[in-house]
Amino acid sequence: MSMFNSPDKSTICVPHKSSSSKGIFLGDNPFRFPTPLLLAQLSLCSFFAAVLQFVLLPLGETVFAAQILAGILLGPAVMGKIHQFQDQVYPPESSYIGETFSIFGVMLFLFIVGVKTDLNFLRKPGRKAVAIGICTFIVPLALNLLLALIVRHSVAMDPNLHKSLLWVASFQSLSSFHVIVCLLADLNLLNSELGRLAISSSIISGTCSWFLTMIIFTAKQSMEGSKQDTLLLLFFFVACLLITVIYVLRPLMFWMIRQTTNHKAIRESYVIAVFLMILGCAMFGEIMGQHFLFGPIILGMAVPDGPPLGSALLTKLDCIVSSVLVPVYFIISGARIDFSLMHPRNVAIIELLAFLGFVWKAVGAMLPSLYCRMPLSDSLYLGLIMSGQGIMDVLVFERARQLDLISPESYSIMVLSAVLFTGIITPIVKFSYKPSRRYAAYKKRTIQHSAPHAELRMLACIHYQDQTPAILNLLEASNPTSKSPICLYVIHLVELIGRAAPLFVAHHPGGRSTSHSNQSDHIVNAFRLYEQQRHGNLMVYPFTAISPYASMHDDVCSLALDKRVSIVILPFHTFQTIQGTEGSANSIGAVNRNILKMAPCSVGVLVDRDTKNGEAPLSASPDLYSIGVIFLGGQDDREALAYASRMAKHPNVSLRVVHFIVPCNNQSYSSEQEHDIVMIKEFMNANGKNELCVYQEEVVKDSVGVVSVIHKVENCFDLILVGRHHAKDSPLLVGLKEWNEFPELGFIGDMLASSDSNCKVSVLVVQQQACADGNLLDSPEYILEQHSSAIVDMPLSLVK
């Protein structure tokens, strides 16, 4: 008898003794005492789960599959066959301790699931999401039940399977919001257009599945009782619990939030009070005859998501529950799988229902998607995602096994099928679906290729309030005027904590402040005030995006694509006042790199040195705002020069362009040099009469000369613009490549922003948009078409 078999059908006599051993040196075997035995089991479960996650996650598998496989490995199918290991580590008397510990972990896990669940999706989910969610629930349930009835009457099978076949078909057709969200998080698709649709749809289908499951389990429990009208009593107590949570405990939690002042952590006593609520709801569920997991998940849904309460609870519980407690439940669930109980005919029947249940879910999601004119490939990927299974399905299977709705054999096969099909679809989606394809640019969205007097559309990203002044200074230097106004989209990027689904909020003028927008209010107000001061020359549209760092770039790239912006401004993470740990700075750096890789327009990375922050705005300052451009050549330098040329029209801005030239006797020029000649000529024609604009040529032979000139002039400016990429074979960069600490800044930008540098001014590193195929926008054909008369055979030294 092991802890992985059914202990409720056997009697185990355990001698009364101390819970902890005296140690091996005093003759005690630690594995004969509950405390060291439990510690050993926890360590083994966490170790095997972590190892399999390390191996399988790079292959596209989910955490769910890795942990169930760890359970199978530790169970009777593999290591359980080693009798000495079974007797020492998993003796029969340890079964109740291990299961109680795992169920306690699942209770906290389901509470976390409830906290992360955003019921606001049910208010305005959208017609497409409603149609997909309902079809994903009804189509597989109806077709699988119909198939089960046909198989039941036409195929000879085991009596236990015959009795439970309809329940097997039903449970294989259900879906869960949390499973879909976890799957999307593993695939880094939470912020994608497909991911948002899947989240909204799974809320609908998951809610329907959850109510059906609750009704089935409650009805089954009432049938086992000897008293009459048990079903009505059970539903009455369920209603009592719901009323208590909604009208007593939820208002109490809102009172806790009101007692917490801004920018302060929630009190420890409030967290303890919520923890006591969890235990109370679980106990109430057991007393009234419901499963004790029912109360915590209802309470979790009632907790206000996000900071300060929801995020505080997740910060304290999520790590220990997800990394230690839940793996124990997965291990026990996987270890209950006994291959010796499986008969080929029964396996074939249940796998048929499981496979077709998977197919029906995909079909149920695809039909309304295709009707709404979604591309076939996207519809297929959505169907695969909506067919995923995870821990919530295993919990349903386990509860059905406890209530004898399904047999242990059916349970084993159903868990295996969940791992099998989810393990197949996850790598397919991960390695074949690329949401970044929609960002591929087939139109020129750059400052260089914008009309001189057209509206300039910019997108500024802000992580912390302290970054606002630097963006405002850059915006003022960008010179919004009535002839060339600026349309600015501001997006406040917030890490997703305390909720499962990402959120994207648009801040409309005069709109009510919500719990999700409170942390953005100061940023929004600063830009609104600046918009009013510009008297119609500037239009500001602020947004807040709450999402995980791994997929945060999707929000930025989607907004840039939808609003047709010409440049995205990103704050550099190192020199800002990071309100967190070094890990958050590294995460912001990863977000910047993802945006640089996928943005459908030009991108500027702003390294702020606080040179002008807090002073008077440029339009009111008596001092000139000095801007320098380091021009080595290449499309990124041309974009930086185009941006600087716009800034040069500001009456309080002085501009100096430092053009580095390699001495060469060959009078023929490459296509890149021809592009540079045209750009310099256009700049001189546009700013030739501006006394505040200076063009300076520096003839240098190598990187030593470049560094020497830059060090001489770097502190003469308030802002330096430089391109990110340059020719890889340029002699001006030899030796600089080995010292590139921040790839997102390029070689010159990294040198200027380095902590070892004496440069004390702000730096804007510019990357021009690339075509969908990765080629440069400034193709020779485009240049010849637009400037056929401008390219002439003349040395660069004459372009002055």
N, C-alpha and C positions, 0 to 999 in steps of 0.2 A: 504493500500500500504506500503510494507516494502522495505528495501534496498536489500533484497534477491530476490525479484521478478524483472521483467524486467522494469526498470525505463524508458527505451527508448520508451515505448508505452503509457506513461501516462504523464500528465502535472502537475507539482507541483509548486504551488506559495509559495514563501518563503519571508516573510517581511525582509526588509533591517535593519540589526542591527549589533551591535558590535560582534566580533568573540569570545570574552571572557566575562565571567560574572563578576559581582561585588561581588558575594558571597552570601551565603544563609542568612547572617546576615543583608544584605541590601535588602532582598526580592527577589533576583534573583534565579531562578531554573537553576543550572549549566547545566542540561541536555537539556536546550533549546538554548544553545550556541555551536557553532561548535567546538571550541578548547577543552573544558572539555569533550564534547561528544566523540570526536575522541580519547582523552586520555583514557577514560573509555572503549571504544571499543577495543583499542590496549591492554589494561591491561587484559580485559576479554579473548581476543583471545589467548594471550600468556599464561595466567594462565591455561586455559582449555587444551591447547595443551601440556603444560609442565606436567600437572597432568596425562593426558592419556599416555604420553610418559613414565612417571615414572611407571605406572601400566602395560603397554603393552610390553615395550621393554624387560623386563626379561622373558616374555612369548614367545619371538622370533619374535615379530611383528616389523614392520619398522616404522620409523618416519612418512612416508607418510600416512600409515593407521591410526596412532594415530591422526594426524592433520585433516584428512578428517572426522573422527568420531567426533572430537571436533566441526567441522563445522555443522555436522548433529545434534549434541546435542544443539548447539546454534540456529539452524535454525527453520523453521516453523514446523518441524516434532515433536519437543520436547518443548524447552523453548519458541519457538515462539508462542505457543498456549496460553501462559500466556500474556494476552493483556497489562497488566500494564508494564511488562518487555519489551514487544515489543515497546510500545509507548514511554517509557522513554529512553531506551538504543539504540534502532534501529528505530527511527522515519523515516518517508519517506524522509524528507528533508536532512537526513544524508547519503543517498545512494551514491550520487556522490562523496562526500568527502572520504568515506570508500573505494569505488572502485578505485578511483584515487590513493589513498595511497597504496593500495594493488598492483595495476598495476605498480606503481613506484618501489615497492619492487621486483616484478617479473622481471622488466627490469634489475635491478642490479643483481638479481639472475642469469638470463640468461647470463649476461656478465661474472659472476664468472664461470658459466658452460663452457663458451667459453675459459676462461683463463686456466681452468683445463684440457681442452681437448688437448691431445697430438696428433697432426696430423702426427707425425713421425711413428705412428703405420701403417699408410697407405702406407709407403714406402716399408717396408719389413715385412708384417704381417705373412707370412708363408702360405704354400699351405693349410694346414688343417684349419687355421683360415679363409682364404678366402672362402673355400668351405662351412664351417659352416655358415659364415656370409651371403653368397649369398643364401644358402638354407633356412636360417631363415627368409630371406626377401621374396623370391619368393614363396616357398611352402605354407605358410599360406595365402599370398595374393591371389594366384591363386585358392586354394581350397576354401577359404572363399567366394570369388566372385562367384565361380561356385555354391556353396551351396546357396548363396543369390539369384542367378538367379532362381534356382529350387524352393526355397520357395516362391519367388515373383510370380511365375506363377502357383503355386499349392495350396497356402494357402490364404484364404480371410483375409484381414487385413485393418487397418486404412489407409486412403488415404495418410496422412502425413508420416506414416511409409513406405508405399509402395514407395513413392517418394524418401525417404532417405535411403532405405535398403542397396543399394550398397555402399553408403558412410559409413554406420555403419560397414559393413563387411570389408571395406578397412581400416578404422581407427583402428579397433580391431586387425588388422594383423601387424601393424607397431611396431617398437621397437626403443629404444633409448640407446645410449652409456652411457649417464649420469645416467639414471635409473639403468642400470646394475651395474655401478661402485658404486653407492650409496647402492644398494642391497648387493653387495659383501663387502662393508665397514661395513654395519650393521651386516653381518655374520662373519666378521673377516676372510675373505677368499681372500683378495686382493693379497696376496703374494703366495697363494697356486698355484700348477700347474694348477688346474682346473680354478682358478680365473684368471690367466694370459691368458689362452686360451679364457675364456669368454670375457675378455676385448678386446683382439685382434679381436675376431669375432664380438663383438657388435659395434666396430668402423666401420666395413664393412656394417653390416645390418643397423646400425643407420644412416650412411651417405646416403645410398640408400633411407631409409624411409624419411629422412629430405628433400632430393631433390624432392621426389614424393609429399610430403606435400606442399612444396613451389610452385610447378607447379600447384597443384590443387587449392590452395588458390589464387594464382595470376590469374589463368584462370577464377575463379569464380568472382573475383573482376572486371575483364575486361568485363565480360558479363553484369554486372550491370550498366556500364557506357553507356552514350548515344552517345559518340563519336566513330568513326571508328578507327580501328588499335590501340585500347587501349592496347591490349595484348603485341604488339611489343614495345610500349612505356614503359610499365611496365618493361619488360625484359631489355630494353635499360638502364633504370635508375638503375636497379639492377646491371647491368654490370658496370655502372659508380661508384656505391658505392663500389663494389668489387675492382675496379682499384684504387680508392682513398685510401681505407684501406690498400691494399697490397703495393702500390708503393709510398704512401705519409706518412700515419700514422705509418705503421710498421717500415720503416726506421727511422722515427723520434723517435720511442721508442727505437730502437737499439742505436741511438745517445745518448739518456738519459742514457742508461746502460753504454756506454763507458765513459760518464762524471762522473760516480760513481766509485770511487777508491775502491780497494779491502777492504773487511771487514768494509765497511761503509754503513750506511743506505741510501736508495734512498732519494733524496731531496723532501721536501714537495711540492715544486712548480711543480715537475714532476708528482706527484700523482694528484694534482689539474688539471694539463693539461690533463691527461688521463680521469679524471672525466668529463671534458668539452667535450672531444671527445665522451664519451658515450652519453651525452645529444645531441650533434650535430648529431651523427649517428641516434639516435632515432627520432629526429625532421626531418631529411632528409627522413627517411623511411615513416613518416606520409605525408610529402609533396608530395612524388612521388607515393603515393597510396599503399605502402606496410604497413604491420602492423609495429608499431614502435618498436616491440621487435626484428624485423629482424636485424636491424643495430647493436645493442649492442652485440648480440651473434656472429656476423661476426667479430666485433672489438675484442671481447674477444679471439677468435681463433687466431687473429693476434698478440696478446700480447706474447712476449717471456716468456715461462713458467719458473717456478723456480725463485730463487733469481737472482738479487735483486728486479726487478720490479714486476714480477708475485707474488712472496711471499709477498711483501710489500702491494700490492693491496688487496690480500686476508686477510692479517692480519688486515687491516683497515676496510674491508667491510664484511667479512664472518660472524662474530659473530652477528652483528646487523641485517644483512639481513636475516640470517638463523633463528635467534631466535625471531625476532620481526616482520619484514616486511613480510616474506614469510608465516608464520602462518596466517596472516590476509587474504592472498589470499586463502589459503587452507580452512579457516573458511568460507569465502564467497562462495567458490566453493561447499563445503559440504552443506552449508545452502541453496543453490539453489535447492538442491534435495527435490522435493515435492512428497511425496508418494501419495497424492490425485490425481496427474495427471496420475498415472501408471495404465494401464489396464492389467489384467492377460494375455490376448493373446499376447499383445505387449511385455510384460515382458518375456514371454516364448520364443518368436522369437528372441529377442535381446540377451537374456541370452544364447540361443543355439548358436548364432553366436559368442558371447564372449567366451563361453566355448570351442567351436571347434577351434576358433582362438588361444586360449591358447594351445590346443592339437596340432594344426598344427605347432606352433612355436617349441614345444618340439620335435615333429617328425622331423621337418626340421633341428634341431640341432643334433638329435641322428643319423640320417641316415649317414651323412658323418663321424661322430665320430666312429660309428661301422665299417664303411668301412676302416677307418684308424686303426682298431684293438684296439680301446680304450675299456676298460672293460665295460660291460653292465651297471653296477652300476654307474660308472663315467659318462657315456653317458646320463643316466637318470637324474643325478643331473645337468649336464650341460644344458640339455633341460629345466629343471624346472627353472634354473637361467635365461636362455635366454627368458623365457616366462613372466618374471616379468614386472609389470607396475608401473608407478609413476607419478611425477609431470609433466613431459614432455607430457605424454599421456593426462593428464587433460587439459593442455594448448591447445593441438590440439583439444580436444573435445569442449573446450570453444570457440575457434576460429571458429570451424565448426558450432557451435550454433549461433554465431554472424552473420555468412554469410548465415544462413538458410539452410545449407547443412544437418543438423539434427535438429530435434524438441527438445524443452525443455524436453519432456518426454524421448526421446532417450538419451539425455545428462544425465539425472538423472540415468537412468538404466545403462549406460555405466560406469559412475563414480563408482556406487555401485559395478558393476562387477569387476572393476579394484581393488577396495579395498578388495572384497571378495576373488578373486583368489590369489592375492598377499599375503593376510593375511593367506591363507591356505598353500601355498608353502613355505613361509619363515620359519615357525617353523619346517616344515618337514626337510628342508635342514639343518637348524641350529642344530637340535638335533640328526640327524641321520648321517650326513656326517662329518667324522672326518679325516681331511687331515694328522693328526699326525700318522695315522696307517701306512703310508708308511715309517715312520722313525723307526718303530719297528725293532729291530736288531735281526737277527737270526745268525749272525756271530760275532766273538769276534773282536772288534776294540778297543783295549786298548794298553797301553804301556807294561803292565805286560805280555800280551800274544803275543807281537810282537817278532819276531826273533831278537837276540842280535845285529846282524850286518846288519839287513835289513834297508831300507830307512824308516825314521820316518816321517809320514805326520801329520802336525799340521795346525790348523786354528786359526788365531788370529783376534779378533774383536776389532775395534777401533771406538770410538764415536767422540773423539776430538784429535787434533794434539798433545796436551800435553801428551797423553797417549803413544805416539810412543817410547820414550826412555825406558820406563819400559818394553815394549814388546821386544825391542832390547836387553836389558840386560838379560832378561829371555831366549831369543833365543841363546845368546852367552853362557850362562851357560848350555844350553841343549847340547852343545858339538857336533856341526856338523863336521864330519870328512869324509875323502874319503872312509873309510870302512863302516861308518854308517852315510850317508848324511841325510839332513833334507829337505823335500819339504814343504815349508810354503805357505799357502794361507792366504792372508790378506784381510779382508773385512771391508771397511769403511762404517759404518752404519749412515745414514743421515735421519732425520725425513722428511716425505713427507709434503711439504708445497708448494703451488703454482701450483699444478697439481693434477689431479684426479687419474691417474694410476701410480702404482709403477714402478720403473726403476731399472734394474740390468745391470751394465756396467763392462766389462772386460777391463783392461788397458794393452794393448799389447806394448812391447818395440818398440820405434820409432813411435808409433801411434800418430795421431793428438789429441791435447787437445780439448775437447768439453766443452760446457757450463755446462754440467752435471759433468764433471771430474775436473773442475778448483779447486773446494774446496778440492779435494783429492790429488792434485799434490804434495804438500809438503810431505805428508805421503808416497806416492808412491816413490818419489825421495829418501827419507831416506832409505827405504828398498832396493831399487835398488842399492844404494851406498854400503850398507852393503853386498848385494849379490856379488858385484864385489870384495869386500875385502876378501871374503871367498874362492875365486879361485875354484869354482866348487863344493865345499862341501855343498852349500846351493842353492836352487832354489826357487825363490819368484814369486808368481802369485797374483797380487793385483786386487781387485774388489771394486766397489762402489755399495751399495744397498740403494736406496731411497724409503722408505716405511713408513707407519704409525707404531707407537710404538706397537700398539695392535697386529700386525701380522708380526713384524720384525723378530721374531724367525724363521719364515718359511724360510726366505732367508738363515739364518745361518744353520739350520738343513738340508735344501735341498742341500746346497753346501757341507756340511760335509758328507752327504750320497753319493752324486755323486762322490766326490773325494776320498772317502774311507779313511778319516783321522782317526787318533787314539785318538787325544785329541783336544778339542776346548778351547782356552784361552779367558776368559772374563774379562774385567776391572771392578773392583768394583767401584760403583758410588759415594760413600760418600767422600772419601779422594782425589778424583780427582778435578782438577780445572774445575768445571762445568760452561760452558759458557751459562748460562741461569738461569732459576728459579729453585726453589725447586721442582716444578712439573716435570721438565725434569729429575732431579735426581731420583725421584720416578718412572718415566716411564722407565728409564734405568734399575732400580732395577726389575721392572716387566718383562722386556725383559730377563734379566738374569735368573729369576725364570722359565720363560717359556722354555728357552733353557735347563736348568738343568732338567726339567721335560720330555722333548721330544727328546733330543739329541741322535743320533744313535751311539754315541761313548763316551769316557770319557770326562769330562769337568773340567777345572781348573779356579777358580775365583781368580784373582790377586788383592790383596790389596797393592797398591804401596805407599811406605812411602818416596820416593825420596832419598833413602840412597846412591845410586851410580849414579843417573842420572846426566849427565853432566860431569862425570869423564872419565878417559881413559877406553877403553874396557878391558875386563878381560884378553884377550890374550896379551895386552900391559901393563897391570898394574903390578907393583912390589908387590902389596899386594894380599893376598889370599882372594878369595870371599868365605865367610863362610856360609854354608848351614846347617840347622838343620831340622830333621824330628821328629815330635811328633807321636809316634807309640803306640796306645792303642789297636789295633787289629781291624779286619774287612776288607772288600774288598776295601773300599776307602783308608784306611791306607796302604794296600798292593800296591795299584796303586801309591800312593804318594811315597812309598819306591822304587818301580820299576823306577819311574821317577828320583828320587834322585840318584839311582844307576847308571843311565846313566850319570847324571851330574858329578858324582864322578870321571869319567874318564878324565875330563878336568884337565890339569896340574895346573891351577891356582885356583882350587876349593878344599876346605876342607869340609868334611862332618861329622856330628855327628848325630847318630841315638839314640834317647832317648826312650827306650822301657819301658813302665809302666806295672808292673806285680802285680796281686793281690795274696797275700799269701794264699795258699790253700793246705791242707793235702791230698786231693783227687788226685790220680795220673792219673785218667781218664780225657780225654780232649774232648771237644765238637768238632764238625766238623770245626767250625770257628777257634778254637785254633790250630787244626791240620794244617789248611791252613796257619795260621800265622807262625807256626814252619817251614813249608816248605819254606815260603818266606824268613824268616830270614836266614835259612840255605843257600839258593841260594845267598842271598846278601853277606853272609860271604865268601862263596866259590869264588864269583866273585871279591871281594874287599879285601880278606884277606891279600894280599901283599902290599896293598896301605897304606902307613904310614899316609896319610892325612885323612883316614877314621877311625872313632872311633865308636864303638858300646857300648852303656851305658845302663845298666839295673837299673831301679828304682822300688823298692818294696814299694807300697803304699796301704793303706787300703780303702781310700775313696777319694772323690773329693777335700777335703782340701789338702791332700797330693799331688794330681795332680797339683793343682793351685800353691802350694808352690814351687814345683820343676820347673814348667814352668816359674814362676816369677824370679827364680834364674838364669835361662839360657837364657831367651828370648832375652836379649839385647847383647848376645854374638855372634849373627849371623847377616848376611846381608839379609838372606831369610829363612823363616820357611815354611816347607811343612807339611800339616796336612790333614787327611781325613775329609770328610764332615759328613758322617754317622757313627755311632757306635752302639753297642748293646744297645737297649732301657733299658734293665734291668741291665746294668753294674753298679756296686757300685761306679765306678770311676766317674760317671756323675751325681750322685744324688745331687740335689741342683743347678746344672748348667742349667737345662732345664727351670727353671722359669725366667732366665735372658737372654733368647735368643732373642736379638733385631732384628737380621738379619737372617732369617731362611736359606737363601742361603749359609751362611757360616758355618752352623753347630754349635755345642756347643763350641768346642775348638776354631775354627776359629773366632767365634763371640767374644769370650773372648779376643783373641789377637788383634782383629781389633777395639774393643770398644774404644770410645773416652775417657773413664775413665781409660783405661789401660795405664801402663807405657811403654808398648811395642813400640819401635820406629823403628822396622824393617818391611820389606815387608813380606807379608804372601801369600802363594798360597794354596788355599783350593781345594782339589781334590775330584772329584766324579767319581767312576768307572762306566763304561757302564753297564746297566742292560739288561737282555734278554727281548724278546717281551712280555713274560708273567709277567715281573716284578721281576722274581727270579734272584738270584745272578749268575754271570758267573762262579764263583768258586764253582761249585757244587761238592759234595763229589765224584760223579762218575768221574768228569773230573780230580780232583786231584789224585784219586787212579789210573786212567788210565795213567796220565802223570808222576806221582812220586810214583809209588807203592813201591819203595825201600827206599824212603826218609822219610816216616812217621814211626817213631819208638817211643817206649814208653820211653821218656826221659824227665826229668824236663826242663823247659824253662831256668833255671839258668845255665844249662850246654851248652846252645847254645851260644858260645862266639867265 
